[in-house]
Amino acid sequence: MVPNGWRNCHLEKLASFSQGVQVDVDSQFENPSQGMVRFLRIMDFVNPNEKPRYVKNPGAKFFVTETDLSMVRYGSAGAGDLVRGLSGIIANNLFRVIPNEQKLLKDYLWVFLRQPKIKHFLFGSSTSSTMPAVSFKLVGKVPVLLPPLPEQRKIAKILSTWDKAISTTERLINNSKQQKKALMQQLLTGKKRFAGFTKDWKQIHLGDIGKCITGLTYKPSDTVDDGILVLRSSNIQDSKLAFEDNVFVNANLKVKSKTQENDILVCVRNGSKNLIGKSTLIKGRAIGQAHGAFMTLFRGKYPLYVSQLFQSDEFFRQVNMNLGATINSINTSDLHKFKFSIPTDENEINAIAACLSNAEKEIEVLQQQLADLKQEKKSLMQQLLTGKRRVIVDEKEVA
């Protein structure tokens, strides 16, 4: 049922589209000269630290401002994503979405096209199985439930407030992570010490304080819908346990060593080099389970402290030194030889672990706040963009 005063139409009746321009890499420059403009690629919108590139100005047709809307045309990760916030010439794997603002406000379209159902519509109609792509024709067929302009303006304003709260929380999380990383660098190297601790530190190998336990090898026929959970690299996300992508094996399968609380799960082999060395502490649901053959469990003394060592730059430096030449892997025998300086005073070890654990908990609180904000915004979007919940528009806004 269409809300009173709203109407159904397709985006092609409300907006036009304009392709970006192709510029050879040889014609892109990091240092601009006179007459050059910024060249905007997908990565410029994704990574704020990406170094800008500049090209000769090909004309106003390809130029976007910070408020203009562009859509990613190609790519398995980003096809159909809507981006904005930068000024310059857009690359040919982007295209402008230009609403007729007599009918459809730019800020409302920004909110509307970022709904999960719109992305699903575009991906579901993708023209390629290997390289997802969206065309002008496809985007033009996006169905739009269109409210009057004053309601569009009010809805966009309400949801932008949520976006600002989400962005603020994301910045707080990033800042907290950077602060924790700096604290780790100081505390785990002895550059900064807590008052009252004066004893020397000692150099140890990981094998001196614990051991690695190899993972379970299983066949596809061993997997079941419900049994023993086999912890894999997908069960570690941002150094925390995650259970969105699980594999279970038959409970009768012999598991040499089930996980124990405060074991450290480490990825030691993976197709992606960047995943080697990522780790997390075994807690809660992960206790009493199995771990896959591409993983190892480190079990030993000072698990809360060692788990912080496994997040440190020094740990990953040693990981990279020991990676296999042809296969992305580290041997457990090499892992046992990893060398670190640690306090000789166990009380100092515990104090450092507690401090860094508290910093992690503060980050987790912020991450939960972020998840709550995103969920609340999602629910609000579903209500506002369908007209199930109507906004009150002032007479001045109608005028």
C-alpha positions in Angstrom: 0.0 0.0 0.0 1.4 3.4 -1.0 1.3 6.0 1.8 -0.9 8.9 1.3 0.8 11.6 -0.8 3.6 9.2 -1.9 4.1 7.6 -5.3 5.8 4.7 -7.0 8.2 5.2 -9.9 11.6 4.1 -11.3 14.8 6.0 -10.7 15.2 6.6 -14.5 12.2 8.9 -14.3 13.9 10.9 -11.5 17.6 11.0 -12.2 20.2 10.8 -15.0 23.6 9.1 -15.0 27.1 10.2 -16.2 30.1 8.0 -16.7 33.5 8.8 -15.3 36.6 9.1 -17.5 39.4 6.7 -18.1 42.9 8.1 -17.5 46.1 6.0 -18.1 48.3 5.5 -15.0 51.1 7.3 -16.8 48.9 10.4 -17.0 48.1 10.4 -13.3 50.4 12.4 -11.0 51.0 12.7 -7.3 52.1 16.3 -7.5 49.7 18.6 -9.3 50.8 21.2 -11.8 48.8 24.1 -13.1 45.5 23.2 -14.7 45.3 19.8 -13.0 42.4 18.5 -10.9 42.1 15.7 -8.4 41.4 12.3 -9.9 39.0 10.3 -7.8 39.2 6.5 -7.8 37.2 4.0 -5.7 40.1 3.7 -3.3 40.0 7.4 -2.6 36.5 7.1 -1.1 37.4 3.9 0.7 40.7 4.8 2.2 41.1 8.3 3.6 44.9 7.8 3.8 45.2 7.1 0.1 47.6 9.5 -1.6 45.7 11.8 -4.0 46.4 11.7 -7.7 45.9 14.5 -10.2 45.2 14.7 -13.9 44.7 17.3 -16.6 41.1 18.6 -16.5 39.0 16.7 -19.1 36.0 19.0 -18.6 33.1 19.7 -16.3 31.2 16.7 -17.4 33.3 14.4 -15.2 33.5 16.7 -12.2 31.8 16.0 -8.9 31.5 18.1 -5.8 31.5 16.8 -2.2 27.7 16.7 -2.1 27.3 14.9 -5.5 26.5 11.2 -5.6 28.6 8.6 -7.4 28.1 4.9 -7.7 30.8 2.1 -8.1 30.2 0.4 -11.4 32.5 -2.7 -11.2 34.0 -5.0 -8.6 33.1 -8.0 -6.4 33.4 -6.0 -3.2 32.0 -2.6 -4.2 29.7 -2.8 -7.2 26.6 -0.7 -6.4 28.1 1.2 -3.5 27.2 4.8 -3.3 30.0 7.3 -2.5 30.3 11.0 -1.9 32.4 13.5 0.1 35.2 14.4 -2.3 35.6 16.9 -5.1 37.3 16.1 -8.4 37.2 14.1 -11.7 35.7 10.6 -11.2 37.4 7.5 -12.8 35.5 5.4 -15.3 34.7 2.7 -12.8 32.4 5.3 -11.1 29.4 7.2 -12.5 27.4 10.1 -11.3 23.8 9.7 -10.2 22.2 13.1 -10.9 18.7 13.5 -9.4 16.2 16.0 -10.7 15.9 18.0 -7.5 12.4 19.3 -8.5 11.3 15.7 -7.8 14.0 13.9 -5.8 16.4 15.6 -3.4 20.1 14.6 -3.5 20.3 14.0 0.3 17.2 11.8 0.2 18.6 9.8 -2.7 21.9 9.4 -0.7 19.9 7.7 2.1 17.5 5.8 -0.2 20.2 4.1 -2.4 22.2 2.9 0.6 19.4 0.6 1.8 20.5 -3.1 1.9 17.5 -4.0 -0.3 18.8 -1.7 -3.1 22.2 -3.3 -3.0 20.5 -6.7 -3.2 18.5 -5.5 -6.2 21.6 -4.4 -8.0 23.7 -7.5 -7.1 20.8 -9.9 -7.9 20.6 -8.5 -11.4 24.4 -8.3 -11.9 25.5 -8.8 -15.5 28.6 -11.0 -14.6 29.3 -13.8 -12.3 33.1 -13.1 -12.2 33.0 -9.3 -12.2 29.8 -7.9 -10.8 28.7 -4.7 -12.6 25.9 -2.3 -12.6 24.7 -0.4 -15.7 22.8 2.8 -16.2 19.8 0.8 -17.4 19.9 -1.4 -14.3 20.2 1.4 -11.8 17.4 3.2 -13.7 15.1 0.3 -12.9 15.5 0.7 -9.2 12.0 1.1 -7.8 11.5 4.3 -5.7 8.8 4.9 -3.2 8.8 8.7 -3.4 7.5 11.0 -0.7 6.8 14.8 -1.3 9.9 17.0 -1.2 9.3 18.4 2.4 9.1 14.8 3.7 12.2 13.9 1.8 14.1 16.8 3.3 12.9 15.9 6.9 13.7 12.2 6.5 17.2 12.9 5.1 17.8 15.3 8.0 16.8 12.8 10.6 18.9 10.0 9.2 21.9 12.3 8.7 21.8 12.9 12.5 22.2 9.1 13.0 25.0 9.1 10.4 26.9 11.7 12.4 26.5 9.8 15.6 27.8 6.6 13.8 30.8 8.5 12.3 31.6 10.1 15.7 31.6 6.6 17.4 33.7 5.2 14.6 36.3 7.9 15.1 36.3 7.2 18.9 37.0 3.5 18.2 39.8 4.3 15.8 41.3 6.7 18.3 41.0 4.2 21.1 42.7 1.5 19.0 45.6 3.8 18.2 46.0 4.8 21.8 46.0 1.1 22.8 48.5 0.3 20.2 50.8 3.1 21.5 50.3 1.8 25.0 51.2 -1.7 23.9 54.4 -0.5 22.3 55.4 1.2 25.6 54.3 -1.4 28.1 55.4 -4.6 26.2 58.9 -3.2 25.6 59.5 -1.8 29.1 59.8 1.7 27.8 57.0 2.6 30.2 56.8 0.9 33.5 54.3 1.1 36.4 55.4 2.5 39.7 56.9 0.0 42.1 58.3 -2.4 39.5 62.1 -2.3 39.3 63.2 -5.8 38.6 65.0 -6.6 35.3 63.3 -8.2 32.3 64.4 -11.4 30.7 64.4 -12.7 27.2 62.4 -15.9 26.5 61.3 -18.0 23.6 57.6 -18.8 23.4 58.6 -22.5 23.8 59.9 -21.7 27.2 56.5 -20.7 28.6 54.1 -22.8 26.6 53.5 -25.1 23.6 51.6 -25.1 20.3 48.9 -27.7 19.8 48.3 -28.7 16.1 44.8 -28.7 14.7 42.3 -31.2 13.5 42.4 -32.7 10.0 39.0 -33.7 8.8 37.2 -34.8 5.6 34.2 -33.2 4.0 32.2 -36.3 5.0 33.0 -35.6 8.6 31.1 -32.3 8.6 27.6 -32.2 10.1 25.0 -29.5 10.8 25.5 -29.7 14.6 28.4 -31.3 16.4 31.9 -30.2 17.5 32.7 -26.7 16.3 36.0 -26.5 14.4 37.6 -23.1 15.0 39.1 -21.6 11.8 40.5 -18.3 10.7 36.9 -17.1 10.0 36.2 -17.5 13.7 38.7 -14.6 14.4 37.5 -11.2 13.5 39.3 -8.1 14.7 41.1 -10.2 17.3 37.8 -11.4 18.8 35.9 -14.6 18.5 33.2 -14.6 15.8 30.6 -17.3 15.0 29.0 -16.2 11.8 30.8 -18.7 9.6 31.0 -22.1 11.4 32.0 -25.6 10.5 30.9 -28.6 12.7 32.2 -32.2 12.7 30.8 -35.4 14.0 31.0 -35.6 17.7 32.4 -39.1 17.4 35.5 -37.9 15.6 38.6 -38.2 17.7 39.8 -34.8 18.8 43.2 -35.0 20.5 43.0 -31.7 22.4 39.9 -29.7 22.8 40.2 -26.0 23.5 40.5 -24.7 27.0 39.8 -21.3 28.5 42.6 -18.8 27.8 44.2 -20.9 25.1 45.3 -18.6 22.3 44.0 -19.6 18.8 46.4 -18.6 16.1 46.1 -18.8 12.3 49.3 -20.4 11.0 48.4 -21.2 7.4 46.1 -19.4 5.0 45.7 -18.5 1.3 45.9 -14.8 2.4 49.3 -13.7 3.8 47.6 -11.0 5.8 45.7 -13.5 7.9 48.8 -15.4 9.1 49.4 -14.7 12.8 45.9 -13.3 13.7 44.8 -14.6 17.0 42.3 -14.5 19.8 41.8 -15.8 23.4 39.5 -18.8 23.8 36.5 -17.9 25.9 32.8 -18.9 26.4 31.3 -20.8 23.5 34.7 -21.6 22.1 35.8 -23.7 25.1 35.7 -27.5 24.6 35.8 -27.3 20.8 38.2 -28.3 18.1 40.5 -26.2 15.9 41.3 -26.7 12.2 44.6 -27.9 10.8 45.5 -24.4 9.5 45.3 -23.2 13.1 47.3 -23.8 16.3 46.5 -23.4 20.0 49.2 -21.8 22.2 48.7 -23.1 25.7 51.0 -21.9 28.5 51.8 -19.4 31.2 50.6 -15.8 31.4 47.9 -16.2 28.6 46.4 -12.7 29.1 49.9 -11.2 28.7 51.0 -13.5 25.8 47.7 -12.7 24.0 48.8 -9.1 24.0 52.2 -10.0 22.7 50.5 -11.8 19.8 48.9 -8.5 18.8 52.2 -6.6 18.9 54.3 -5.3 16.0 57.2 -7.4 17.3 55.1 -10.6 17.0 54.1 -9.8 13.4 57.7 -8.8 12.5 58.8 -12.3 13.5 55.8 -13.9 11.7 56.8 -12.2 8.5 60.4 -13.3 8.9 59.3 -16.9 9.2 56.7 -17.1 6.5 57.2 -20.0 4.0 58.7 -19.1 0.7 55.9 -20.6 -1.4 53.1 -21.2 1.1 51.6 -18.6 3.5 52.4 -20.5 6.7 54.5 -20.5 9.8 55.7 -23.8 11.4 54.9 -24.4 15.1 58.5 -25.2 15.6 59.4 -21.7 14.4 56.6 -20.2 16.6 58.2 -21.9 19.6 61.4 -20.0 18.8 59.8 -16.5 18.7 61.8 -14.4 21.1 60.4 -11.7 23.5 61.6 -9.7 26.5 59.2 -10.0 29.4 59.2 -9.0 33.1 60.7 -11.4 35.6 58.2 -10.2 38.2 54.8 -12.0 37.6 53.0 -9.1 39.3 54.3 -6.8 36.6 53.2 -9.2 33.9 49.7 -9.3 35.5 49.6 -5.5 35.8 50.5 -5.0 32.1 48.0 -7.6 31.0 45.2 -6.0 33.2 45.9 -2.5 31.8 45.8 -3.6 28.2 42.8 -5.8 28.8 40.9 -2.8 30.3 41.8 -0.8 27.2 40.4 -3.6 25.0 37.2 -3.6 27.1 36.8 0.2 26.5 37.0 -0.4 22.8 34.5 -3.3 23.0 32.0 -1.0 24.8 32.4 1.5 21.9 32.0 -1.2 19.3 28.8 -2.4 21.0 27.5 1.2 21.0 28.3 1.4 17.3 26.5 -1.8 16.6 23.5 -0.6 18.5 23.5 2.7 16.6 23.6 0.9 13.3 20.8 -1.4 14.2 18.6 1.5 15.4 19.3 3.4 12.3 18.5 0.4 10.1 15.1 0.0 11.9 14.4 3.7 11.6 15.3 3.6 7.8 12.9 0.7 7.3 10.1 2.7 8.9 10.8 6.2 7.4 11.6 5.1 3.8 8.5 3.0 3.5 6.1 5.5 5.1 5.2 3.2 7.9 6.3 6.0 10.2 5.5 9.5 8.9 7.5 12.6 9.8 5.9 15.9 10.9 6.7 18.6 8.4 6.5 22.3 9.5 4.4 24.6 7.4 7.6 26.6 6.7 9.2 23.5 5.2 6.1 22.8 3.0 6.2 26.4 1.8 
